[in-house]
Amino acid sequence: MCELSIYGMHMSINRRESPFRHLIKAHGGFINFDNAATTPPFIAVMKAIDDFSDCYPSVHRGSGRRADHCSGLYEKTRADILDFFGTDSSTHTAIYTRNTTESINRLAELAPRKDKTVIVTEMEHHSNDLPWRQRFAETLHVLTDASGRLDLNHLEALLKNRAGRVAIVSVSGASNVTGFINPIRETAALAHRYGAMICVDAAQLAPHRRIDMKADGIDFLAFSGHKMYAPFGIGGLIGRKDFFSSAEPCMCGGGTVNLVTKDLVTWADPPARFEAGTPNLMGAVALGAALRVLKESGMDRIEAWESALANHIIDRLSQIEGLKLFSRKDGTGVISFNMEGIFHKTLADRLSYEAGIEVRSGCFCAQPYVQKLLGIDPAAISGFSAEEGRPGMVRISPGLYNTYDEADRLCEFLISIRGEVHSG
């Protein structure tokens, strides 16, 4: 047994077996260490969908008991989203989307652009970089230090230099490459000091840590259900109520209006104004069930387990000669590395096909960040063809259900591969 203490709470846990293993259906012998990409559904999520499927009608469009029930459920999940992220409808509005990528694209389309600048960071996923670049005349990037952590001094310098012109500072809550967790509260305070709003890409943070939008001063937050054990095409954009109330929809049609004539359109109030067409009700059911499971399990307990497991893996990997780690112990559990003498994709393929361990390799849709961590000159990257294989890393990303036995199986296989490479 192992004693863990976090936020003053003590846990006695079996070091080998996850206390959350029962939440996920057993998956036939293979090990999934690619949870940063997508997570399997909770058993409770599948049950909720199955139970609901018999009474599926339209939302906010039909009449009768079934329609009333489903419209109520749809709106209850919206309220649950706000509550899960530490806010409520008095200050924020939750808009359903498909995923984080769509959420950030929506916000980039709605945000004021005339003579405005957006600040992102070098560590961003492409989905929190390219939407801003495409729509704003100027998108600046906050530098990261040699280890890959955010440089808040550089952020403040950029804000000072563009004082009054920065519309939004958009930053990942946690990196999908290194697992580093950004100082959101400090970042928000800096943005607000210089008249900017802050958006948090919470795709990688939401499954692993408590988030309190009000306490942290977060104006906008984007997230994906498929990162939170509800992989059914649902996500969300939470934003300031006053912002959405004054914005026009970037996609319109059924459900977005109160009145239409040949000469007049009166938009519906948010969030309906931004949810054109028939909604993903099944996705909302799945997301609502997943949020309940996460809340009942306790985000602090989840953090304690995942941190202990990740630290165990890092301790073991750090002892393997020729293996370079790009992650540290204070992250979300995302761990990226390379092994000397073997190409990252080759190593990932061997883990999958020989050991039944699913991982990810490449640049993880964060090419500028990975290039910097690897010390590659951006001007030289075009010299690497896709056929030959561009530089990258191997990434493992445990979830709340993964175990020490699975972690040790991973480490032992890497040790054996290292022995082959070294002897060869």
VEXVEX-586352 format. One record per residue (C-alpha): residue number from 1; x, y negated, z negated. Coordinates in steps of 0.001 Angstrom, whole numbers, plus 524288, in hexadecimal, padded with zeros to 5 digits. Layout:
# residues N
   seq      xx      yy      zz
   NUM       X       Y       Z
...
//
This chain:
# residues 424
   seq      xx      yy      zz
     1   80000   80000   80000
     2   80420   7F1FD   80265
     3   80056   7E5D1   7FAA4
     4   7FDC2   7D99D   802B9
     5   7FA8D   7CC18   7FDB8
     6   7F557   7C106   805F1
     7   7EDC9   7B4B8   8022E
     8   7EE0D   7B9E8   7F43B
     9   7E6F1   7C655   7F84E
    10   7ED14   7D38B   7F583
    11   7EB2E   7DF78   7FE1B
    12   7EF3D   7ED7B   7FC11
    13   7F03D   7F3E9   80951
    14   7F4D9   8009B   80EFD
    15   8011F   7FD06   81672
    16   7FE30   8071F   820E5
    17   7EFB0   8051F   823A3
    18   7E914   7F853   8272D
    19   7DDE6   7F48C   81E15
    20   7D6C7   7F04B   82A82
    21   7D8D5   7FCA6   83280
    22   7CABD   800D5   830C0
    23   7C605   7F4C4   837ED
    24   7CB20   7F9C7   844FD
    25   7C7BF   80647   84C27
    26   7D332   80FCA   84D0F
    27   7D9B1   80F1C   85A4F
    28   7DEAB   81C64   85E1F
    29   7ECE8   81CC9   85A2E
    30   7F248   810BB   860CE
    31   7F6B8   804D2   8592B
    32   7F1CF   7F767   85CF5
    33   7FBDB   7ECF8   859E6
    34   7F676   7E374   863EF
    35   7EC2F   7DCB6   85BAB
    36   7F103   7CF23   85F51
    37   7EB8A   7D1CA   86CE8
    38   7DE8F   7D786   868B0
    39   7D923   7DEFB   85D2F
    40   7D042   7EAEC   85CBF
    41   7C269   7E8A8   857EA
    42   7BEEF   7EAEB   849D7
    43   7B5F2   7F688   847BF
    44   7AC31   7ECD9   84215
    45   7ACCD   7E4F7   84EB2
    46   7A939   7F0C8   856E9
    47   79E26   7F42E   84DAE
    48   798F3   7E645   84E19
    49   798AE   7E67F   85CF0
    50   79246   7F3CF   85D63
    51   7880A   7EFFF   85359
    52   7852B   7E354   85A6F
    53   78468   7E8E1   86834
    54   7766E   7ED97   86669
    55   77152   7DFD3   8644B
    56   77947   7D7F6   86E12
    57   77197   7CC92   873F8
    58   7758F   7BF00   878AA
    59   77A37   7B468   86F5B
    60   77315   7A75D   86DDD
    61   76AF4   7AA6E   879E0
    62   760FF   7B4D1   87670
    63   75540   7B55C   86D78
    64   75169   7BFA6   863AD
    65   75781   7C62B   857FA
    66   76314   7CC2C   85F08
    67   766ED   7BF5D   86557
    68   7657B   7B81E   85875
    69   76D89   7C261   85168
    70   7787E   7C20E   85B6A
    71   778E5   7B348   85C5F
    72   779E6   7B2D9   84D99
    73   784C5   7BCE1   84D97
    74   78C1A   7B566   85816
    75   78B8E   7A8ED   84FFE
    76   78EE6   7B000   8435C
    77   79B6D   7B4F2   84982
    78   79E78   7A6F7   84D7B
    79   79CEF   7A2CB   83F49
    80   7A554   7AE62   83B0A
    81   7B013   7A9EC   84456
    82   7B05F   79C79   83E16
    83   7B07E   7A25A   83079
    84   7BB63   7ABFD   833D8
    85   7C40C   7A0D6   83845
    86   7C162   79843   82C84
    87   7B7CA   78E60   831D9
    88   7A93D   78C48   8343A
    89   79F93   785C5   83D44
    90   7A046   778C1   8362F
    91   7AD5B   775C8   83C85
    92   7AFE9   78003   84707
    93   7A8E3   78700   85209
    94   7ABF6   794D7   856AF
    95   7AA8E   79782   86536
    96   7AAA9   7A566   86A52
    97   7B48D   7A84F   87509
    98   7BAB0   7B490   87AAA
    99   7C7ED   7B308   87419
   100   7D269   7A988   86FA0
   101   7D6AB   7A6A3   87D8E
   102   7C923   7A220   88172
   103   7C7C4   79A6B   874D2
   104   7D41E   7928C   8773B
   105   7D0B0   79052   88581
   106   7C35B   78B4A   8812C
   107   7C978   781E5   87785
   108   7D388   77D31   88165
   109   7C877   77A40   88AD9
   110   7C077   772FC   880A6
   111   7CB70   76B1E   87A66
   112   7CD7D   75CEF   87E7E
   113   7D85D   75C76   888A6
   114   7D9B9   74E9A   88DB8
   115   7E748   74998   88A0D
   116   7E857   7545A   87FE2
   117   7F301   75E0E   87C49
   118   7F1E8   76BA3   87694
   119   7FC7F   77199   86E0A
   120   7FE6E   78046   86D83
   121   80A4F   78827   86935
   122   814D4   79078   86F56
   123   80F77   79C84   868A6
   124   801EB   79C3A   86EBE
   125   7FB10   7A716   875DF
   126   7F886   7A2B9   883E4
   127   7EA2E   7A134   88046
   128   7ED9A   79605   87719
   129   7F6C7   78F8E   880BB
   130   7F214   790C8   88EC0
   131   7E41F   78BB0   88C9C
   132   7E9B8   77F01   88755
   133   7F3FE   77DC7   891EE
   134   7E9B0   77FAF   89C65
   135   7E0CB   774E3   89774
   136   7E966   76AAF   890F2
   137   7F353   761FC   897AB
   138   7FCD6   7641D   88C81
   139   7FEA0   77036   88422
   140   80A13   76FE4   87AB5
   141   8102F   77B84   873B9
   142   814B5   77B7E   8659E
   143   821F3   78207   86497
   144   824C0   78E23   85CA3
   145   83159   79082   8554C
   146   83B56   79B16   85843
   147   83347   7A56D   8512B
   148   826C8   7A187   85825
   149   8200A   799B7   84D78
   150   818A9   78D16   84FCB
   151   8203D   78058   84E0D
   152   816EA   77719   84706
   153   820C9   76BFB   847DA
   154   82031   76CCF   85693
   155   81157   76D07   85614
   156   8114A   7607E   84E34
   157   81AFA   75A3B   8578C
   158   8120E   75D5F   8630B
   159   8062F   7581E   85BE6
   160   80D4E   74B84   85852
   161   811FE   749AF   8663D
   162   8042D   74B65   86BAB
   163   7FCEE   74514   8604F
   164   7EEA8   7431C   863AF
   165   7EFD1   74A9A   87072
   166   7EFB5   758AA   86B96
   167   7E22B   75E94   86CD2
   168   7E4F4   76BF9   86704
   169   7EFED   77399   860BD
   170   7ED37   781D7   86423
   171   7F511   78C0A   85CD9
   172   7F47C   79AA0   85A8D
   173   7F122   79EB4   84CC2
   174   7FB05   7A9AE   84E5B
   175   803EC   7ADF0   85956
   176   8005C   7B9E7   86146
   177   80EFC   7BC1C   8639C
   178   8157D   7BA7A   85663
   179   809E0   7BA6D   84D26
   180   80EAE   7AD99   84752
   181   803AD   7A64A   84081
   182   80358   797C6   84318
   183   80140   78D94   83856
   184   7F3A0   789E1   83CC3
   185   7F01D   780C5   83198
   186   7FC94   778CE   83357
   187   7FADE   778B6   8421C
   188   7ECD4   773EF   840D2
   189   7F0DC   76935   8376C
   190   7FB32   7646C   84100
   191   7F1BE   76493   84C62
   192   7E77A   75D00   844DE
   193   7F176   75322   83FF3
   194   7F420   74F34   84DF6
   195   7E60B   74F62   85284
   196   7E5C0   75CC0   85906
   197   7DCD8   76865   856F6
   198   7E1F4   77631   854BA
   199   7DE06   782DF   85B3D
   200   7E26C   78FEC   855B3
   201   7E3A0   79BE6   85E54
   202   7DFF4   7A5AF   853C6
   203   7E019   7B1E8   85C42
   204   7EBC9   7B79C   85502
   205   7E929   7B1D3   8479C
   206   7DAB8   7B492   8456A
   207   7DBE6   7C378   843A9
   208   7E6CB   7C226   8399C
   209   7E4EA   7B619   83124
   210   7DA6E   7ADE8   82AC5
   211   7D7CC   7A17C   8325B
   212   7D131   795BB   82C22
   213   7CE22   78BAC   83682
   214   7C97F   78154   82D0D
   215   7D4C6   782A9   82384
   216   7DED8   7831B   82E77
   217   7D8F0   777C2   835FF
   218   7D69E   77F8D   84282
   219   7CE6C   77887   84CB9
   220   7CD5F   783CA   85676
   221   7CFF1   79251   85575
   222   7CFB3   79CCD   86010
   223   7CEFF   7AB65   85D71
   224   7CC2C   7B889   863D8
   225   7C3B5   7C395   85EE8
   226   7CC56   7CDBE   8656E
   227   7D76A   7CA03   85C32
   228   7CE37   7CBD1   85099
   229   7C924   7D9B1   852C6
   230   7BD9C   7D55C   85B3A
   231   7C269   7D793   8693B
   232   7B5C3   7D475   87048
   233   7B89D   7C853   8784A
   234   7B5A9   7BE69   86DAB
   235   7BD59   7B322   86810
   236   7BB01   7A576   8634B
   237   7BEAB   79738   8632B
   238   7BC1B   7902B   8566F
   239   7BCDA   7817D   8571B
   240   7B917   774B8   85101
   241   7AA91   7724A   851A2
   242   7AC20   763FD   85566
   243   7B501   767AB   860C6
   244   7AB9B   77183   866A8
   245   79FF2   76889   86486
   246   7A605   75E34   86D50
   247   7AB53   76774   877D6
   248   7A4A5   76BFB   88436
   249   7A537   77A5E   887E3
   250   7AF99   77F18   89159
   251   7A6B4   78A5D   89578
   252   7981F   7882F   8964A
   253   78BC2   78F91   89997
   254   78191   79747   89237
   255   7811D   79494   883B5
   256   78933   78812   883FE
   257   77E35   77E35   885B8
   258   7723B   778B9   87F01
   259   76C41   7723D   88AF5
   260   76ECD   7727B   89999
   261   767FF   76AD7   8A46D
   262   76CDA   76791   8B203
   263   77273   75B07   8AC98
   264   77576   75E02   89E5D
   265   77CEF   767C4   8960D
   266   77C5A   76790   8874C
   267   78661   770AC   8815A
   268   78331   7797A   875EC
   269   789F3   77735   8690E
   270   7968A   77EB8   86679
   271   7995A   789E4   8663C
   272   78ED1   78D74   8704A
   273   793FE   782C2   8793F
   274   7A086   78A8F   87AE9
   275   79AE4   7984C   87C22
   276   7955B   79933   889D5
   277   78EA4   7A5A1   88E37
   278   78A9B   7B1FC   88732
   279   793D6   7B3C9   87BA5
   280   79BCF   7BF96   877A8
   281   792A2   7C3F5   86CE3
   282   79923   7D145   86B5D
   283   7A625   7CA69   869A2
   284   7A04D   7C1BE   85F23
   285   79AF6   7CDBE   85817
   286   7A876   7D409   858AF
   287   7AF46   7C7C3   853F7
   288   7A5D6   7C5E1   848C4
   289   7A823   7D3CD   84431
   290   7B6E7   7D253   8452E
   291   7B6DA   7C5AB   83D5F
   292   7AF03   7CC4F   832AF
   293   7B8B9   7D790   831F0
   294   7C45C   7CE57   8316E
   295   7BE09   7C5F7   82702
   296   7B9E1   7D19A   81EC5
   297   7C768   7D7B3   82003
   298   7CD84   7CAEE   81B74
   299   7D700   7C34B   823D1
   300   7E079   7C299   81854
   301   7E06C   7D167   81715
   302   7E251   7D2CA   825B9
   303   7EDB8   7C95A   82543
   304   7F3E8   7D0CC   81A04
   305   7F342   7DDDF   82109
   306   7F793   7D8E1   82E46
   307   802D3   7D10E   82884
   308   807DC   7DCAF   820CA
   309   8071F   7E576   82CC5
   310   80DCF   7DB7B   83590
   311   81895   7D938   82BA5
   312   81AE9   7E7D5   82B02
   313   81C39   7E87C   839C6
   314   82555   7DCC3   83A3C
   315   82DD3   7E286   82F89
   316   82F44   7EF1E   83732
   317   83157   7E8C4   8446D
   318   83B98   7DF92   83EF4
   319   843E9   7EB8A   83B99
   320   8444E   7F073   849A5
   321   8511D   7ECCF   84FFB
   322   84F7E   7E59E   85CDE
   323   84162   7E1B2   85A48
   324   83ECD   7D31A   85A13
   325   832D8   7CE2A   852D9
   326   82C0A   7C184   85693
   327   8224E   7C1F1   84B50
   328   8236D   7BFD5   83CA3
   329   81C79   7C485   8307A
   330   813A4   7B8BE   82E7E
   331   80B77   7BA60   83AD1
   332   7FEBF   7C0E4   83E9E
   333   804EC   7CE2C   84116
   334   807DB   7CC1A   84F7F
   335   815C1   7D13E   85153
   336   81D82   7CF5D   85DDF
   337   82ADC   7D50F   860AB
   338   8345D   7D9F5   86ADE
   339   83DBB   7E561   86A8D
   340   84B30   7E410   8704B
   341   84D49   7EC95   87C39
   342   83F1A   7EF17   87FFA
   343   835AB   7E695   887A9
   344   829D5   7E211   87FE6
   345   81FC7   7E860   888E3
   346   82749   7F52F   88917
   347   8276F   7F555   87A4E
   348   818DE   7F24C   8797B
   349   815C5   7FCEB   88366
   350   81D80   806FC   87BCE
   351   81698   80357   86F36
   352   8098B   80529   875E0
   353   80B88   81119   87E66
   354   814F3   818C3   875CC
   355   810C7   81507   86813
   356   80292   81118   86A10
   357   80530   80387   8647B
   358   7FE75   7F87E   86BB9
   359   80609   7EBBD   86BB8
   360   80777   7E040   874FC
   361   8131C   7DB73   87CCF
   362   815F2   7CF52   884D7
   363   813E3   7C0FF   8818A
   364   80622   7C24C   87BE4
   365   800A7   7B6CB   883B1
   366   80A3F   7ADD1   87CBC
   367   81534   7AD2C   886AC
   368   81B8A   7A01F   882C8
   369   81C4B   7A45E   8748C
   370   821FC   7B1C1   8779D
   371   82BB4   7ABB5   8810C
   372   83066   7A29D   87649
   373   83163   7AD76   86C31
   374   8395B   7B58E   875D4
   375   84214   7A9F8   8790F
   376   83E81   7A9CC   8877B
   377   83FBD   79D1C   88EFB
   378   83233   79A14   894AE
   379   838C3   79665   8A17C
   380   83E67   7A41E   8A27C
   381   831E7   7ABAF   89FD3
   382   82D85   7AB27   8AE01
   383   8398B   7B326   8B152
   384   83376   7BF09   8AAC6
   385   829DE   7C5D1   8B3CF
   386   81DC6   7CCA7   8AEBA
   387   82231   7D912   8B592
   388   82F62   7D93E   8AEC3
   389   82939   7D5E8   8A1DE
   390   8297C   7C8DC   89B19
   391   82F48   7C77B   88D82
   392   825F7   7C9E8   88262
   393   82424   7D0D3   87566
   394   81D10   7DC25   86F12
   395   8121E   7D84E   865D4
   396   80B7E   7E026   85B4C
   397   7FFB4   7DAB5   85453
   398   7F9B4   7E2CE   8495E
   399   7EB95   7E11F   8456E
   400   7E518   7E286   8384C
   401   7E2CA   7F11E   83AA9
   402   7F0D6   7F505   83E1C
   403   7F8B7   7FD06   83461
   404   80676   7FED6   82F43
   405   80711   80C46   8356D
   406   8045C   80625   842AA
   407   80E92   7FBB9   84017
   408   818A3   80601   83C77
   409   81581   80DE4   848A4
   410   8184E   801B9   850B5
   411   82513   7FEFC   849BD
   412   829E6   80CFD   84A8A
   413   82765   80D61   8591D
   414   82EB2   80096   85B10
   415   83A15   80612   85343
   416   83A62   811F7   85C15
   417   83A34   8098F   86855
   418   8450B   80125   862DB
   419   84D05   80D78   860B5
   420   84B13   8116C   86EE9
   421   84EC1   803FB   873FF
   422   85AB4   80322   86B34
   423   85FA3   810AC   86EA1
   424   85D24   80E83   87D21
//
